[in-house]
Amino acid sequence: MEREPLSPLTMAILLALAREEQHGYALMGEVEAQTGKRPGTGSLYAALERLVEEGLIEETAEGPGPREDQRRRNFRITRGGRDCARAEAARMLRVLDLARTHALIGSLRDLREETR
C-alpha cells in the first residue's frame, strides 16, 4: 500500500532522527535548519505523537545529553520510519525526474545553484 506524500514537517523530523536520537526542542531547531521555518511547539509535538502512534518513531528513556529535566522526551526513528523516509525520498526523486523530463528544471546541480 502506497502512502500519501509526507508533509515537510514529518519528513524533516524523520531526517533529523535518522541521523541521531533527539529531544523535541533539538528537533525544533533541526526542522528550522532544514526548512527555514520554525515549527510551533504545538505543531511539533502533535506531529511527534502522530509519528509515535504510526510506529515511525519511538520515545526513549535515555537520550543524548543530560537528563536533568524529566519532562524532556527523547525520540528515535524506527525501522518502519526509515523505510517510510526512504520511500518518500524515492518519490521525491521521481518528481524531480518528471520535472527534468518536462523541462521545468535542468540538472540537479543547476537546481542547487538556482536555490542558493
Buried (B, 14 or more C-beta within 10 A) or exposed (E): EEEEEBEEBBBBBBBBBEEEBBBBEBBBEBBEEBEEEEBEEEBBBEBBEEBBEBEBBBEEEEBEEEEEEEEBBBBBBBEEBBEBBEEBEEBEEEEBEEEBEEEEBEEEEEBEEEEE
